[in-house]
Amino acid sequence: MERNIPLVLLFSLAVLVAAACRVYAADPTTAQEPKQPCCRQDGGEIARLLKNADRLYGQFKPQEAVGELHKILRLDGYNFEALVKLARAHIDIGDRIPEDGSDAKEQRLKEYAVDPGSTWGHFWVPASVGNIALVSPISKQVELAGEIREQVEKAIALDPTNGSAYHIYGLWHRKMAEIGRASRAVASVLYGRSLPRGSLEKSIEFLKKAIALNPTVIVSRLELARSHVAREEWEPARAALRSIPELPIQFSDDAKHKQKAEQLLDEIKDR
């Protein structure tokens, strides 16, 4: 039984990381980004570099985007827009956070120092936290599951139109709801703290909100279908999956998400 706990938590948090990487906005080149006064030092050059970074990221070239963003930070080490986009690119690359998570923590603290009131600063915390969890002891993973919830709630409170934050929260609720009573009891005994509780009903509610705000994001519809399947709500699940083929490819994983949606639809077509 003890072995199942790390696997469940690890999978839950890894999925959250993947979602945070991909569901930033419906269009990477026009996404709603923070435009802080601190981001306008050496305005012309910084604006040019930001445009280059957005173009490269939109072309699924996060490594090249990182290079442009580092040029901005050499001009303005506390440029909030560059820091947030750098976090996004680093998470997308997936190999920049060391095992102790120190660089990720330092960057998150730096983002807060620049603008603790930004929805996007809080939004990217769950993604970096999830990456840290992948290489953390299980007791730390239990703690980080609560931090993910806290930061997503802050992102939503700061901007109720942040559809990407609703997407993560919908995933969080489903993954926490899937953890069984026995695993929760063992975690409480072994690690001295209770696992947060999730709700499939809330998962569906938040994923529907994410779709309403970002209607062309494929993965939100796929995850909504999965939450309906978890509740054995077959027709709503099929409806969500049938809406996916007509949507445009926007992110590097979208073709894979379309394939998974087709497979899931085939699996539940007679349910």
C-alpha positions as protocol buffer text, in pm:
chain_id: "A"
residue {
  index: 1
  type: MET
  ca { x: 0 y: 0 z: 0 }
}
residue {
  index: 2
  type: GLU
  ca { x: 280 y: 243 z: 87 }
}
residue {
  index: 3
  type: ARG
  ca { x: 429 y: 208 z: -260 }
}
residue {
  index: 4
  type: ASN
  ca { x: 106 y: 328 z: -419 }
}
residue {
  index: 5
  type: ILE
  ca { x: 115 y: 667 z: -248 }
}
residue {
  index: 6
  type: PRO
  ca { x: 423 y: 809 z: -423 }
}
residue {
  index: 7
  type: LEU
  ca { x: 301 y: 680 z: -758 }
}
residue {
  index: 8
  type: VAL
  ca { x: -39 y: 844 z: -719 }
}
residue {
  index: 9
  type: LEU
  ca { x: 99 y: 1176 z: -600 }
}
residue {
  index: 10
  type: LEU
  ca { x: 379 y: 1180 z: -852 }
}
residue {
  index: 11
  type: PHE
  ca { x: 140 y: 1114 z: -1138 }
}
residue {
  index: 12
  type: SER
  ca { x: -104 y: 1376 z: -1012 }
}
residue {
  index: 13
  type: LEU
  ca { x: 156 y: 1647 z: -989 }
}
residue {
  index: 14
  type: ALA
  ca { x: 326 y: 1552 z: -1316 }
}
residue {
  index: 15
  type: VAL
  ca { x: -6 y: 1592 z: -1497 }
}
residue {
  index: 16
  type: LEU
  ca { x: -48 y: 1934 z: -1341 }
}
residue {
  index: 17
  type: VAL
  ca { x: 294 y: 2035 z: -1470 }
}
residue {
  index: 18
  type: ALA
  ca { x: 208 y: 1919 z: -1820 }
}
residue {
  index: 19
  type: ALA
  ca { x: -117 y: 2112 z: -1812 }
}
residue {
  index: 20
  type: ALA
  ca { x: 51 y: 2428 z: -1688 }
}
residue {
  index: 21
  type: CYS
  ca { x: 304 y: 2411 z: -1967 }
}
residue {
  index: 22
  type: ARG
  ca { x: 48 y: 2380 z: -2244 }
}
residue {
  index: 23
  type: VAL
  ca { x: -257 y: 2573 z: -2134 }
}
residue {
  index: 24
  type: TYR
  ca { x: -117 y: 2923 z: -2107 }
}
residue {
  index: 25
  type: ALA
  ca { x: -359 y: 3082 z: -2350 }
}
residue {
  index: 26
  type: ALA
  ca { x: -543 y: 3008 z: -2672 }
}
residue {
  index: 27
  type: ASP
  ca { x: -285 y: 3203 z: -2876 }
}
residue {
  index: 28
  type: PRO
  ca { x: 76 y: 3225 z: -2752 }
}
residue {
  index: 29
  type: THR
  ca { x: 136 y: 3542 z: -2957 }
}
residue {
  index: 30
  type: THR
  ca { x: -161 y: 3733 z: -2813 }
}
residue {
  index: 31
  type: ALA
  ca { x: -188 y: 3585 z: -2464 }
}
residue {
  index: 32
  type: GLN
  ca { x: -288 y: 3818 z: -2185 }
}
residue {
  index: 33
  type: GLU
  ca { x: 42 y: 3901 z: -2019 }
}
residue {
  index: 34
  type: PRO
  ca { x: 135 y: 4137 z: -1737 }
}
residue {
  index: 35
  type: LYS
  ca { x: 254 y: 4473 z: -1867 }
}
residue {
  index: 36
  type: GLN
  ca { x: 425 y: 4628 z: -1569 }
}
residue {
  index: 37
  type: PRO
  ca { x: 594 y: 4969 z: -1562 }
}
residue {
  index: 38
  type: CYS
  ca { x: 915 y: 4794 z: -1457 }
}
residue {
  index: 39
  type: CYS
  ca { x: 916 y: 4610 z: -1787 }
}
residue {
  index: 40
  type: ARG
  ca { x: 975 y: 4920 z: -1998 }
}
residue {
  index: 41
  type: GLN
  ca { x: 1334 y: 5013 z: -1922 }
}
residue {
  index: 42
  type: ASP
  ca { x: 1527 y: 5030 z: -2249 }
}
residue {
  index: 43
  type: GLY
  ca { x: 1179 y: 4997 z: -2394 }
}
residue {
  index: 44
  type: GLY
  ca { x: 1258 y: 4964 z: -2763 }
}
residue {
  index: 45
  type: GLU
  ca { x: 1517 y: 4689 z: -2730 }
}
residue {
  index: 46
  type: ILE
  ca { x: 1321 y: 4502 z: -2464 }
}
residue {
  index: 47
  type: ALA
  ca { x: 1003 y: 4518 z: -2673 }
}
residue {
  index: 48
  type: ARG
  ca { x: 1194 y: 4376 z: -2970 }
}
residue {
  index: 49
  type: LEU
  ca { x: 1339 y: 4092 z: -2763 }
}
residue {
  index: 50
  type: LEU
  ca { x: 999 y: 4011 z: -2610 }
}
residue {
  index: 51
  type: LYS
  ca { x: 850 y: 3994 z: -2958 }
}
residue {
  index: 52
  type: ASN
  ca { x: 1127 y: 3756 z: -3068 }
}
residue {
  index: 53
  type: ALA
  ca { x: 1076 y: 3538 z: -2759 }
}
residue {
  index: 54
  type: ASP
  ca { x: 699 y: 3519 z: -2821 }
}
residue {
  index: 55
  type: ARG
  ca { x: 757 y: 3428 z: -3185 }
}
residue {
  index: 56
  type: LEU
  ca { x: 1004 y: 3152 z: -3097 }
}
residue {
  index: 57
  type: TYR
  ca { x: 784 y: 3012 z: -2820 }
}
residue {
  index: 58
  type: GLY
  ca { x: 486 y: 3014 z: -3055 }
}
residue {
  index: 59
  type: GLN
  ca { x: 698 y: 2809 z: -3298 }
}
residue {
  index: 60
  type: PHE
  ca { x: 759 y: 2550 z: -3020 }
}
residue {
  index: 61
  type: LYS
  ca { x: 1121 y: 2663 z: -2975 }
}
residue {
  index: 62
  type: PRO
  ca { x: 1142 y: 2728 z: -2598 }
}
residue {
  index: 63
  type: GLN
  ca { x: 1522 y: 2687 z: -2589 }
}
residue {
  index: 64
  type: GLU
  ca { x: 1568 y: 2969 z: -2840 }
}
residue {
  index: 65
  type: ALA
  ca { x: 1309 y: 3179 z: -2656 }
}
residue {
  index: 66
  type: VAL
  ca { x: 1513 y: 3140 z: -2337 }
}
residue {
  index: 67
  type: GLY
  ca { x: 1811 y: 3299 z: -2511 }
}
residue {
  index: 68
  type: GLU
  ca { x: 1610 y: 3609 z: -2602 }
}
residue {
  index: 69
  type: LEU
  ca { x: 1465 y: 3635 z: -2250 }
}
residue {
  index: 70
  type: HIS
  ca { x: 1809 y: 3618 z: -2091 }
}
residue {
  index: 71
  type: LYS
  ca { x: 1912 y: 3914 z: -2309 }
}
residue {
  index: 72
  type: ILE
  ca { x: 1625 y: 4111 z: -2156 }
}
residue {
  index: 73
  type: LEU
  ca { x: 1730 y: 4019 z: -1802 }
}
residue {
  index: 74
  type: ARG
  ca { x: 2081 y: 4142 z: -1874 }
}
residue {
  index: 75
  type: LEU
  ca { x: 1920 y: 4480 z: -1951 }
}
residue {
  index: 76
  type: ASP
  ca { x: 1663 y: 4466 z: -1670 }
}
residue {
  index: 77
  type: GLY
  ca { x: 1718 y: 4191 z: -1414 }
}
residue {
  index: 78
  type: TYR
  ca { x: 1372 y: 4241 z: -1260 }
}
residue {
  index: 79
  type: ASN
  ca { x: 1167 y: 4256 z: -1579 }
}
residue {
  index: 80
  type: PHE
  ca { x: 851 y: 4079 z: -1464 }
}
residue {
  index: 81
  type: GLU
  ca { x: 723 y: 3989 z: -1810 }
}
residue {
  index: 82
  type: ALA
  ca { x: 1054 y: 3827 z: -1901 }
}
residue {
  index: 83
  type: LEU
  ca { x: 1070 y: 3640 z: -1569 }
}
residue {
  index: 84
  type: VAL
  ca { x: 722 y: 3492 z: -1612 }
}
residue {
  index: 85
  type: LYS
  ca { x: 790 y: 3390 z: -1972 }
}
residue {
  index: 86
  type: LEU
  ca { x: 1127 y: 3247 z: -1871 }
}
residue {
  index: 87
  type: ALA
  ca { x: 952 y: 3027 z: -1613 }
}
residue {
  index: 88
  type: ARG
  ca { x: 712 y: 2909 z: -1883 }
}
residue {
  index: 89
  type: ALA
  ca { x: 995 y: 2828 z: -2124 }
}
residue {
  index: 90
  type: HIS
  ca { x: 1207 y: 2651 z: -1860 }
}
residue {
  index: 91
  type: ILE
  ca { x: 913 y: 2433 z: -1759 }
}
residue {
  index: 92
  type: ASP
  ca { x: 846 y: 2354 z: -2125 }
}
residue {
  index: 93
  type: ILE
  ca { x: 1204 y: 2245 z: -2174 }
}
residue {
  index: 94
  type: GLY
  ca { x: 1173 y: 2027 z: -1866 }
}
residue {
  index: 95
  type: ASP
  ca { x: 1539 y: 1993 z: -1781 }
}
residue {
  index: 96
  type: ARG
  ca { x: 1632 y: 2321 z: -1613 }
}
residue {
  index: 97
  type: ILE
  ca { x: 1520 y: 2264 z: -1254 }
}
residue {
  index: 98
  type: PRO
  ca { x: 1789 y: 2095 z: -1043 }
}
residue {
  index: 99
  type: GLU
  ca { x: 1699 y: 1813 z: -808 }
}
residue {
  index: 100
  type: ASP
  ca { x: 1689 y: 2035 z: -501 }
}
residue {
  index: 101
  type: GLY
  ca { x: 1456 y: 2281 z: -674 }
}
residue {
  index: 102
  type: SER
  ca { x: 1666 y: 2578 z: -563 }
}
residue {
  index: 103
  type: ASP
  ca { x: 1671 y: 2761 z: -895 }
}
residue {
  index: 104
  type: ALA
  ca { x: 1297 y: 2726 z: -937 }
}
residue {
  index: 105
  type: LYS
  ca { x: 1237 y: 2855 z: -584 }
}
residue {
  index: 106
  type: GLU
  ca { x: 1473 y: 3147 z: -637 }
}
residue {
  index: 107
  type: GLN
  ca { x: 1298 y: 3247 z: -959 }
}
residue {
  index: 108
  type: ARG
  ca { x: 953 y: 3224 z: -801 }
}
residue {
  index: 109
  type: LEU
  ca { x: 1066 y: 3448 z: -514 }
}
residue {
  index: 110
  type: LYS
  ca { x: 1209 y: 3694 z: -764 }
}
residue {
  index: 111
  type: GLU
  ca { x: 880 y: 3706 z: -952 }
}
residue {
  index: 112
  type: TYR
  ca { x: 697 y: 3777 z: -627 }
}
residue {
  index: 113
  type: ALA
  ca { x: 943 y: 4053 z: -538 }
}
residue {
  index: 114
  type: VAL
  ca { x: 872 y: 4226 z: -869 }
}
residue {
  index: 115
  type: ASP
  ca { x: 492 y: 4195 z: -856 }
}
residue {
  index: 116
  type: PRO
  ca { x: 326 y: 3976 z: -592 }
}
residue {
  index: 117
  type: GLY
  ca { x: -14 y: 4092 z: -720 }
}
residue {
  index: 118
  type: SER
  ca { x: 9 y: 3933 z: -1066 }
}
residue {
  index: 119
  type: THR
  ca { x: -216 y: 3643 z: -1157 }
}
residue {
  index: 120
  type: TRP
  ca { x: 51 y: 3505 z: -1390 }
}
residue {
  index: 121
  type: GLY
  ca { x: 320 y: 3508 z: -1120 }
}
residue {
  index: 122
  type: HIS
  ca { x: 97 y: 3281 z: -911 }
}
residue {
  index: 123
  type: PHE
  ca { x: -12 y: 3078 z: -1214 }
}
residue {
  index: 124
  type: TRP
  ca { x: 338 y: 2959 z: -1297 }
}
residue {
  index: 125
  type: VAL
  ca { x: 416 y: 2862 z: -938 }
}
residue {
  index: 126
  type: PRO
  ca { x: 210 y: 2536 z: -959 }
}
residue {
  index: 127
  type: ALA
  ca { x: 402 y: 2439 z: -1272 }
}
residue {
  index: 128
  type: SER
  ca { x: 741 y: 2489 z: -1110 }
}
residue {
  index: 129
  type: VAL
  ca { x: 618 y: 2333 z: -784 }
}
residue {
  index: 130
  type: GLY
  ca { x: 505 y: 2027 z: -977 }
}
residue {
  index: 131
  type: ASN
  ca { x: 848 y: 1990 z: -1132 }
}
residue {
  index: 132
  type: ILE
  ca { x: 1008 y: 2013 z: -787 }
}
residue {
  index: 133
  type: ALA
  ca { x: 768 y: 1746 z: -662 }
}
residue {
  index: 134
  type: LEU
  ca { x: 889 y: 1504 z: -927 }
}
residue {
  index: 135
  type: VAL
  ca { x: 1229 y: 1489 z: -757 }
}
residue {
  index: 136
  type: SER
  ca { x: 1117 y: 1540 z: -394 }
}
residue {
  index: 137
  type: PRO
  ca { x: 1056 y: 1297 z: -107 }
}
residue {
  index: 138
  type: ILE
  ca { x: 696 y: 1186 z: -69 }
}
residue {
  index: 139
  type: SER
  ca { x: 648 y: 1394 z: 247 }
}
residue {
  index: 140
  type: LYS
  ca { x: 741 y: 1702 z: 43 }
}
residue {
  index: 141
  type: GLN
  ca { x: 502 y: 1599 z: -235 }
}
residue {
  index: 142
  type: VAL
  ca { x: 216 y: 1591 z: 16 }
}
residue {
  index: 143
  type: GLU
  ca { x: 304 y: 1945 z: 124 }
}
residue {
  index: 144
  type: LEU
  ca { x: 337 y: 2069 z: -235 }
}
residue {
  index: 145
  type: ALA
  ca { x: -7 y: 1937 z: -331 }
}
residue {
  index: 146
  type: GLY
  ca { x: -150 y: 2193 z: -90 }
}
residue {
  index: 147
  type: GLU
  ca { x: 75 y: 2468 z: -223 }
}
residue {
  index: 148
  type: ILE
  ca { x: -48 y: 2404 z: -578 }
}
residue {
  index: 149
  type: ARG
  ca { x: -407 y: 2458 z: -464 }
}
residue {
  index: 150
  type: GLU
  ca { x: -314 y: 2774 z: -272 }
}
residue {
  index: 151
  type: GLN
  ca { x: -133 y: 2933 z: -565 }
}
residue {
  index: 152
  type: VAL
  ca { x: -404 y: 2847 z: -820 }
}
residue {
  index: 153
  type: GLU
  ca { x: -669 y: 2998 z: -594 }
}
residue {
  index: 154
  type: LYS
  ca { x: -460 y: 3317 z: -566 }
}
residue {
  index: 155
  type: ALA
  ca { x: -421 y: 3333 z: -944 }
}
residue {
  index: 156
  type: ILE
  ca { x: -799 y: 3304 z: -989 }
}
residue {
  index: 157
  type: ALA
  ca { x: -871 y: 3558 z: -716 }
}
residue {
  index: 158
  type: LEU
  ca { x: -641 y: 3809 z: -887 }
}
residue {
  index: 159
  type: ASP
  ca { x: -794 y: 3747 z: -1229 }
}
residue {
  index: 160
  type: PRO
  ca { x: -1122 y: 3552 z: -1255 }
}
residue {
  index: 161
  type: THR
  ca { x: -1076 y: 3543 z: -1635 }
}
residue {
  index: 162
  type: ASN
  ca { x: -754 y: 3338 z: -1614 }
}
residue {
  index: 163
  type: GLY
  ca { x: -884 y: 3027 z: -1791 }
}
residue {
  index: 164
  type: SER
  ca { x: -551 y: 2849 z: -1761 }
}
residue {
  index: 165
  type: ALA
  ca { x: -571 y: 2864 z: -1381 }
}
residue {
  index: 166
  type: TYR
  ca { x: -920 y: 2712 z: -1390 }
}
residue {
  index: 167
  type: HIS
  ca { x: -781 y: 2432 z: -1608 }
}
residue {
  index: 168
  type: ILE
  ca { x: -514 y: 2346 z: -1352 }
}
residue {
  index: 169
  type: TYR
  ca { x: -765 y: 2362 z: -1068 }
}
residue {
  index: 170
  type: GLY
  ca { x: -998 y: 2126 z: -1253 }
}
residue {
  index: 171
  type: LEU
  ca { x: -714 y: 1877 z: -1294 }
}
residue {
  index: 172
  type: TRP
  ca { x: -609 y: 1919 z: -932 }
}
residue {
  index: 173
  type: HIS
  ca { x: -958 y: 1835 z: -808 }
}
residue {
  index: 174
  type: ARG
  ca { x: -984 y: 1521 z: -1020 }
}
residue {
  index: 175
  type: LYS
  ca { x: -642 y: 1390 z: -924 }
}
residue {
  index: 176
  type: MET
  ca { x: -700 y: 1452 z: -554 }
}
residue {
  index: 177
  type: ALA
  ca { x: -1047 y: 1290 z: -579 }
}
residue {
  index: 178
  type: GLU
  ca { x: -890 y: 978 z: -731 }
}
residue {
  index: 179
  type: ILE
  ca { x: -670 y: 913 z: -427 }
}
residue {
  index: 180
  type: GLY
  ca { x: -838 y: 637 z: -226 }
}
residue {
  index: 181
  type: ARG
  ca { x: -925 y: 636 z: 143 }
}
residue {
  index: 182
  type: ALA
  ca { x: -661 y: 375 z: 228 }
}
residue {
  index: 183
  type: SER
  ca { x: -381 y: 575 z: 65 }
}
residue {
  index: 184
  type: ARG
  ca { x: -495 y: 887 z: 248 }
}
residue {
  index: 185
  type: ALA
  ca { x: -488 y: 706 z: 582 }
}
residue {
  index: 186
  type: VAL
  ca { x: -137 y: 575 z: 521 }
}
residue {
  index: 187
  type: ALA
  ca { x: -14 y: 919 z: 412 }
}
residue {
  index: 188
  type: SER
  ca { x: -155 y: 1072 z: 728 }
}
residue {
  index: 189
  type: VAL
  ca { x: 24 y: 818 z: 947 }
}
residue {
  index: 190
  type: LEU
  ca { x: 355 y: 809 z: 760 }
}
residue {
  index: 191
  type: TYR
  ca { x: 397 y: 1179 z: 682 }
}
residue {
  index: 192
  type: GLY
  ca { x: 207 y: 1348 z: 960 }
}
residue {
  index: 193
  type: ARG
  ca { x: -31 y: 1548 z: 744 }
}
residue {
  index: 194
  type: SER
  ca { x: -353 y: 1488 z: 557 }
}
residue {
  index: 195
  type: LEU
  ca { x: -379 y: 1493 z: 179 }
}
residue {
  index: 196
  type: PRO
  ca { x: -599 y: 1769 z: 35 }
}
residue {
  index: 197
  type: ARG
  ca { x: -938 y: 1651 z: -85 }
}
residue {
  index: 198
  type: GLY
  ca { x: -1069 y: 1699 z: -435 }
}
residue {
  index: 199
  type: SER
  ca { x: -1411 y: 1673 z: -600 }
}
residue {
  index: 200
  type: LEU
  ca { x: -1506 y: 1539 z: -942 }
}
residue {
  index: 201
  type: GLU
  ca { x: -1798 y: 1781 z: -947 }
}
residue {
  index: 202
  type: LYS
  ca { x: -1558 y: 2073 z: -891 }
}
residue {
  index: 203
  type: SER
  ca { x: -1323 y: 1932 z: -1152 }
}
residue {
  index: 204
  type: ILE
  ca { x: -1599 y: 1945 z: -1413 }
}
residue {
  index: 205
  type: GLU
  ca { x: -1709 y: 2292 z: -1299 }
}
residue {
  index: 206
  type: PHE
  ca { x: -1359 y: 2439 z: -1328 }
}
residue {
  index: 207
  type: LEU
  ca { x: -1278 y: 2271 z: -1659 }
}
residue {
  index: 208
  type: LYS
  ca { x: -1603 y: 2403 z: -1807 }
}
residue {
  index: 209
  type: LYS
  ca { x: -1500 y: 2749 z: -1688 }
}
residue {
  index: 210
  type: ALA
  ca { x: -1160 y: 2706 z: -1852 }
}
residue {
  index: 211
  type: ILE
  ca { x: -1328 y: 2613 z: -2182 }
}
residue {
  index: 212
  type: ALA
  ca { x: -1564 y: 2909 z: -2161 }
}
residue {
  index: 213
  type: LEU
  ca { x: -1265 y: 3141 z: -2123 }
}
residue {
  index: 214
  type: ASN
  ca { x: -1031 y: 2963 z: -2370 }
}
residue {
  index: 215
  type: PRO
  ca { x: -1269 y: 2779 z: -2606 }
}
residue {
  index: 216
  type: THR
  ca { x: -1006 y: 2661 z: -2856 }
}
residue {
  index: 217
  type: VAL
  ca { x: -770 y: 2494 z: -2607 }
}
residue {
  index: 218
  type: ILE
  ca { x: -789 y: 2124 z: -2693 }
}
residue {
  index: 219
  type: VAL
  ca { x: -649 y: 1976 z: -2374 }
}
residue {
  index: 220
  type: SER
  ca { x: -917 y: 2141 z: -2157 }
}
residue {
  index: 221
  type: ARG
  ca { x: -1189 y: 1956 z: -2351 }
}
residue {
  index: 222
  type: LEU
  ca { x: -997 y: 1630 z: -2328 }
}
residue {
  index: 223
  type: GLU
  ca { x: -959 y: 1667 z: -1951 }
}
residue {
  index: 224
  type: LEU
  ca { x: -1327 y: 1760 z: -1916 }
}
residue {
  index: 225
  type: ALA
  ca { x: -1415 y: 1436 z: -2094 }
}
residue {
  index: 226
  type: ARG
  ca { x: -1188 y: 1241 z: -1858 }
}
residue {
  index: 227
  type: SER
  ca { x: -1358 y: 1396 z: -1555 }
}
residue {
  index: 228
  type: HIS
  ca { x: -1699 y: 1301 z: -1695 }
}
residue {
  index: 229
  type: VAL
  ca { x: -1571 y: 947 z: -1756 }
}
residue {
  index: 230
  type: ALA
  ca { x: -1456 y: 931 z: -1392 }
}
residue {
  index: 231
  type: ARG
  ca { x: -1818 y: 1001 z: -1295 }
}
residue {
  index: 232
  type: GLU
  ca { x: -1947 y: 756 z: -1559 }
}
residue {
  index: 233
  type: GLU
  ca { x: -2122 y: 1041 z: -1739 }
}
residue {
  index: 234
  type: TRP
  ca { x: -2081 y: 898 z: -2085 }
}
residue {
  index: 235
  type: GLU
  ca { x: -2283 y: 1129 z: -2307 }
}
residue {
  index: 236
  type: PRO
  ca { x: -2126 y: 1454 z: -2177 }
}
residue {
  index: 237
  type: ALA
  ca { x: -1784 y: 1288 z: -2215 }
}
residue {
  index: 238
  type: ARG
  ca { x: -1860 y: 1193 z: -2576 }
}
residue {
  index: 239
  type: ALA
  ca { x: -1988 y: 1544 z: -2650 }
}
residue {
  index: 240
  type: ALA
  ca { x: -1664 y: 1700 z: -2523 }
}
residue {
  index: 241
  type: LEU
  ca { x: -1454 y: 1458 z: -2728 }
}
residue {
  index: 242
  type: ARG
  ca { x: -1657 y: 1511 z: -3046 }
}
residue {
  index: 243
  type: SER
  ca { x: -1591 y: 1885 z: -3028 }
}
residue {
  index: 244
  type: ILE
  ca { x: -1213 y: 1838 z: -3050 }
}
residue {
  index: 245
  type: PRO
  ca { x: -1140 y: 1737 z: -3414 }
}
residue {
  index: 246
  type: GLU
  ca { x: -1250 y: 2073 z: -3555 }
}
residue {
  index: 247
  type: LEU
  ca { x: -1023 y: 2275 z: -3325 }
}
residue {
  index: 248
  type: PRO
  ca { x: -695 y: 2416 z: -3463 }
}
residue {
  index: 249
  type: ILE
  ca { x: -350 y: 2293 z: -3363 }
}
residue {
  index: 250
  type: GLN
  ca { x: -192 y: 2560 z: -3140 }
}
residue {
  index: 251
  type: PHE
  ca { x: 52 y: 2382 z: -2909 }
}
residue {
  index: 252
  type: SER
  ca { x: 319 y: 2121 z: -2967 }
}
residue {
  index: 253
  type: ASP
  ca { x: 113 y: 1852 z: -2788 }
}
residue {
  index: 254
  type: ASP
  ca { x: -216 y: 1925 z: -2964 }
}
residue {
  index: 255
  type: ALA
  ca { x: -180 y: 1652 z: -3227 }
}
residue {
  index: 256
  type: LYS
  ca { x: -119 y: 1401 z: -2947 }
}
residue {
  index: 257
  type: HIS
  ca { x: -418 y: 1534 z: -2755 }
}
residue {
  index: 258
  type: LYS
  ca { x: -640 y: 1493 z: -3061 }
}
residue {
  index: 259
  type: GLN
  ca { x: -521 y: 1135 z: -3100 }
}
residue {
  index: 260
  type: LYS
  ca { x: -593 y: 1059 z: -2733 }
}
residue {
  index: 261
  type: ALA
  ca { x: -937 y: 1214 z: -2766 }
}
residue {
  index: 262
  type: GLU
  ca { x: -1012 y: 990 z: -3064 }
}
residue {
  index: 263
  type: GLN
  ca { x: -894 y: 684 z: -2872 }
}
residue {
  index: 264
  type: LEU
  ca { x: -1102 y: 769 z: -2565 }
}
residue {
  index: 265
  type: LEU
  ca { x: -1410 y: 832 z: -2778 }
}
residue {
  index: 266
  type: ASP
  ca { x: -1370 y: 489 z: -2935 }
}
residue {
  index: 267
  type: GLU
  ca { x: -1333 y: 330 z: -2590 }
}
residue {
  index: 268
  type: ILE
  ca { x: -1656 y: 480 z: -2456 }
}
residue {
  index: 269
  type: LYS
  ca { x: -1868 y: 486 z: -2773 }
}
residue {
  index: 270
  type: ASP
  ca { x: -2093 y: 205 z: -2649 }
}
residue {
  index: 271
  type: ARG
  ca { x: -2114 y: 307 z: -2283 }
}
